[in-house]
């Protein structure tokens, strides 16, 4: 039986974007389906005591330059030529992630996700500016006003909070995180392990 894979993501993570671009290849090879689960990265950090890498490792000599080398290797390996680091980083993604929850309820999460990742990491914009976000969504053919309104409803806010709390209960502390059954994997570089686990579970 082919397992379902949960992809816990936040648009503010460049590594979540890079993973997102590779996921279709894995789905094609394995027949698995990745379920996109919006979580709030800031919430994960707060609930687990984690910190962004630039804060946690910024004072460690050679650590961040190596991270950049590793990212470039991943980009070359998967031919991700559209990636552009967002000059506005870090971006407050609270409203974007609430809209992701709303988009899921509307049945348009794949379209919304593709659009926001594009405007965050391919044609980077200041995606915590409400006017910029609205214009970007309209440019992508989405009903920006409906998404913006839905993001402010108590039900949507509660669902994002619940997703984030559940992610912590499942062992997550950052994004991207993948869950294959009960097996948890963190980081874009674990995608090879994710694929191996999918195939193992499928064979079992």
Buried (B, 14 or more C-beta within 10 A) or exposed (E): EEBBBBBBBBBBBBBBBBBBBBBEEBBEEBEBEBEBBBBBBBBBBEBBEBEBBEEEBEEEEEEBEEBEEEBEEBBEEBEBEEBEEBEBEBBBBBBBBBBBBBBBBBEBBEBBBEBBBBBBBBEBBBBBBEEBBBBBBEBBEBBBEBBBEBBEBEEBBEBBBEBBBBBBEBBBBBBBBBBBBEBBBBBBBBBEBBBBBBBEBEEE
